[in-house]
Amino acid sequence: MTKYKSELKAQIVHEYLSTSQSTNDLSKKYQINGRRIAEWFQGYQLRGINALEKRRHKRIFTADFKLNVIDYYQTHEDSMAEVAARFNILTAQVSRWRSQFERDGIAALKPHPKGRPSKVKHTKKQARQLANKSELERLKEELAKKNQELYETKMERNILKKSLSLFGPSKPGRKTK
């Protein structure tokens, strides 16, 4: 259940626009934090009346969206709160995404599976997906694996060649009596 209904938010924003009352006056009148009223007004200015409505479902953000938000924040003079209001997300999300990106790069922005990994090798869903894969996709994956193995083998060979050139052959010499 939401703490404040959309109708109340719209009423307060309308009152803020139509009268010369400040957010502090409205805060005292409705006993709501003035910062929250300012956030509602800012969201209303950027996205219209839809900004005041309750979200019906959990949102999942793509890595591209997160990267766009970080890029916007770094290239514009807006504060984190203004960027968050523009993209209709929480300020803490902008901060967290930015710090994760700076620490671990784009890999940190990609979604990660949650929970403990399954002990079953292939679930029913994965088995169906494997069965539905086309022959071409299967062959591409197999070729990629073979190319990786070939690369690793070449690297091992090059390391052995380099060690032979540095340390000489590994054949034992004749023992003297």
C-alpha positions as CSV (number, residue, x, y, z in Angstrom):
1,M,0.0,0.0,0.0
2,T,1.3,3.4,-0.9
3,K,1.7,6.0,1.8
4,Y,0.2,8.9,-0.3
5,K,-2.5,8.4,-2.9
6,S,-2.1,9.9,-6.3
7,E,-5.0,12.2,-5.8
8,L,-3.4,13.8,-2.8
9,K,-0.2,14.2,-4.6
10,A,-2.0,15.9,-7.5
11,Q,-3.9,18.1,-5.2
12,I,-0.8,19.3,-3.4
13,V,1.1,19.9,-6.7
14,H,-1.9,21.8,-8.1
15,E,-2.1,23.9,-4.9
16,Y,1.6,24.6,-5.1
17,L,1.2,25.8,-8.7
18,S,-2.0,27.8,-8.2
19,T,-1.1,29.6,-5.0
20,S,2.0,31.3,-3.8
21,Q,2.5,28.9,-1.0
22,S,6.0,27.5,-0.5
23,T,6.7,23.8,0.1
24,N,7.3,24.6,3.8
25,D,3.7,26.0,4.1
26,L,2.3,23.0,2.3
27,S,4.4,20.7,4.5
28,K,3.0,22.2,7.6
29,K,-0.6,22.1,6.2
30,Y,-0.5,18.5,5.1
31,Q,2.1,17.3,7.6
32,I,4.3,15.9,4.8
33,N,8.0,16.4,4.4
34,G,8.7,19.5,2.3
35,R,11.4,17.6,0.4
36,R,8.9,15.0,-0.7
37,I,6.5,17.7,-1.9
38,A,9.4,19.2,-3.9
39,E,10.2,15.8,-5.4
40,W,6.6,15.4,-6.5
41,F,6.6,18.9,-8.1
42,Q,9.9,18.2,-9.8
43,G,8.6,14.9,-11.2
44,Y,5.4,16.6,-12.3
45,Q,7.4,19.2,-14.2
46,L,9.6,16.6,-16.0
47,R,7.1,13.9,-16.7
48,G,3.6,15.3,-16.2
49,I,0.8,13.9,-14.1
50,N,2.0,10.3,-14.7
51,A,4.9,11.0,-12.3
52,L,2.5,11.1,-9.4
53,E,0.9,7.7,-10.1
54,K,1.9,4.5,-8.2
55,R,4.0,2.0,-10.0
56,R,2.2,-1.3,-10.5
57,H,5.2,-3.6,-11.0
58,K,8.9,-4.0,-10.2
59,R,11.0,-2.5,-12.9
60,I,14.1,-4.2,-14.4
61,F,16.6,-2.0,-16.0
62,T,18.9,-3.0,-18.8
63,A,22.7,-2.3,-18.8
64,D,22.2,0.1,-21.7
65,F,19.6,2.1,-19.7
66,K,22.0,2.2,-16.7
67,L,24.8,3.3,-18.9
68,N,22.7,6.1,-20.4
69,V,21.8,7.4,-16.9
70,I,25.4,7.4,-15.9
71,D,26.5,9.1,-19.1
72,Y,23.8,11.7,-18.7
73,Y,24.8,12.4,-15.1
74,Q,28.5,12.8,-16.1
75,T,28.0,14.9,-19.2
76,H,25.3,17.3,-17.8
77,E,25.4,19.8,-14.9
78,D,22.4,18.3,-13.2
79,S,22.5,16.9,-9.7
80,M,21.8,13.3,-9.0
81,A,18.3,14.1,-7.7
82,E,17.5,15.9,-11.0
83,V,18.9,13.0,-13.1
84,A,16.9,10.6,-11.0
85,A,13.7,12.6,-11.5
86,R,14.3,12.9,-15.2
87,F,14.7,9.1,-15.6
88,N,12.0,8.3,-13.0
89,I,14.3,6.3,-10.7
90,L,15.6,6.7,-7.2
91,T,18.6,8.9,-6.4
92,A,20.3,6.0,-4.7
93,Q,20.1,3.9,-7.8
94,V,22.0,6.6,-9.8
95,S,24.7,6.7,-7.1
96,R,25.0,2.9,-6.8
97,W,25.1,2.4,-10.6
98,R,27.8,5.1,-10.9
99,S,30.0,3.6,-8.2
100,Q,29.6,0.1,-9.5
101,F,30.5,1.3,-13.0
102,E,33.6,3.1,-11.8
103,R,34.7,0.1,-9.7
104,D,34.0,-2.8,-12.0
105,G,33.1,-1.4,-15.4
106,I,30.1,-2.3,-17.6
107,A,30.0,-5.9,-16.3
108,A,28.7,-4.6,-13.0
109,L,25.7,-3.0,-14.7
110,K,24.5,-6.3,-16.3
111,P,21.8,-8.2,-14.4
112,H,23.1,-11.1,-12.3
113,P,21.2,-14.2,-11.4
114,K,19.9,-14.2,-7.8
115,G,19.9,-16.9,-5.2
116,R,21.9,-20.0,-4.8
117,P,23.0,-21.8,-8.0
118,S,21.1,-25.0,-8.8
119,K,22.7,-28.3,-8.2
120,V,20.9,-29.8,-11.2
121,K,23.0,-29.6,-14.3
122,H,20.1,-28.9,-16.7
123,T,16.7,-27.8,-15.7
124,K,13.6,-28.7,-17.8
125,K,13.6,-25.2,-19.2
126,Q,17.3,-25.4,-20.2
127,A,16.7,-28.9,-21.7
128,R,13.9,-27.5,-23.8
129,Q,16.1,-24.6,-24.9
130,L,18.9,-26.9,-25.9
131,A,16.4,-29.0,-27.9
132,N,15.0,-26.0,-29.6
133,K,18.4,-24.6,-30.7
134,S,18.9,-24.7,-34.4
135,E,21.7,-26.8,-35.8
136,L,23.5,-23.6,-36.9
137,E,23.6,-22.2,-33.4
138,R,24.9,-25.4,-32.0
139,L,27.6,-25.6,-34.6
140,K,28.6,-21.9,-34.0
141,E,29.0,-22.6,-30.3
142,E,31.0,-25.8,-31.0
143,L,33.3,-23.8,-33.4
144,A,33.8,-21.1,-30.7
145,K,34.8,-23.7,-28.2
146,K,37.2,-25.4,-30.6
147,N,38.7,-22.0,-31.4
148,Q,39.2,-21.3,-27.7
149,E,40.9,-24.7,-27.3
150,L,43.1,-24.0,-30.3
151,Y,44.1,-20.7,-28.9
152,E,45.0,-22.2,-25.5
153,T,47.0,-24.9,-27.2
154,K,49.0,-22.4,-29.2
155,M,49.7,-20.4,-26.1
156,E,51.0,-23.5,-24.3
157,R,53.2,-24.4,-27.3
158,N,54.6,-20.9,-27.4
159,I,55.4,-21.0,-23.7
160,L,57.2,-24.3,-24.2
161,K,59.2,-23.0,-27.1
162,K,60.2,-19.9,-25.1
163,S,61.3,-22.1,-22.1
164,L,63.4,-24.3,-24.4
165,S,65.2,-21.3,-25.9
166,L,65.9,-20.0,-22.4
167,F,66.8,-23.1,-20.5
168,G,67.9,-25.5,-23.3
169,P,66.7,-29.0,-24.0
170,S,65.4,-31.1,-21.2
171,K,67.4,-34.3,-22.3
172,P,69.8,-35.4,-19.6
173,G,73.4,-35.5,-20.5
174,R,75.8,-38.5,-20.1
175,K,76.9,-39.2,-16.6
176,T,80.6,-39.4,-15.9
177,K,82.0,-42.3,-13.9
